[in-house]
Amino acid sequence: MKNLLDKIFPTLSDELIIVISLIIGLLVTASLILFLVKKISPKTNISELAARTRSWWIMAGMFIGAVFISYNISYFFLAFLSFIAFRELYSVLGFREADRGALFYWLSPFNIIWLTLPGMEHSSSSFR
């Protein structure tokens, strides 16, 4: 598979090919498990898991597409996914009002973008 990906996308690093392969492998495994559970026990309600797996496929596809387009675009997309995940976490766990500001700063997409800019690896105010 690595040889095929090297021919199709010669600019991708070996590490990125491994990560993409792991993501796709995990999603295929999860989809197969859901399929088998539905076939073995049709009355089992796994509609929420199926919906989540579909959304994971969409997010993974969009992120992999962003990586193929440009590494810089993938940074912004990763920040966007982090923001969406933070919003979901925020709504599910019900943080106190005092915690919300600090959590938003630490998990902010802008902080991720700032840390991924060239030359800014250790200059964020969160490391001072």
Secondary structure, 3 states (H helix, E strand, C coil): CHHHHHHHCCCCCHHHHHHHHHHHHHHHHHHHHHHHHHHHCCCCCCHHHHHHHHHHHHHHHHHHHHHHHCHHHHHHHHHHHHHHHHHHHHHHHCCCHHHHHHHHHHCCHHHHHHHHCCCCCCCCHHHC
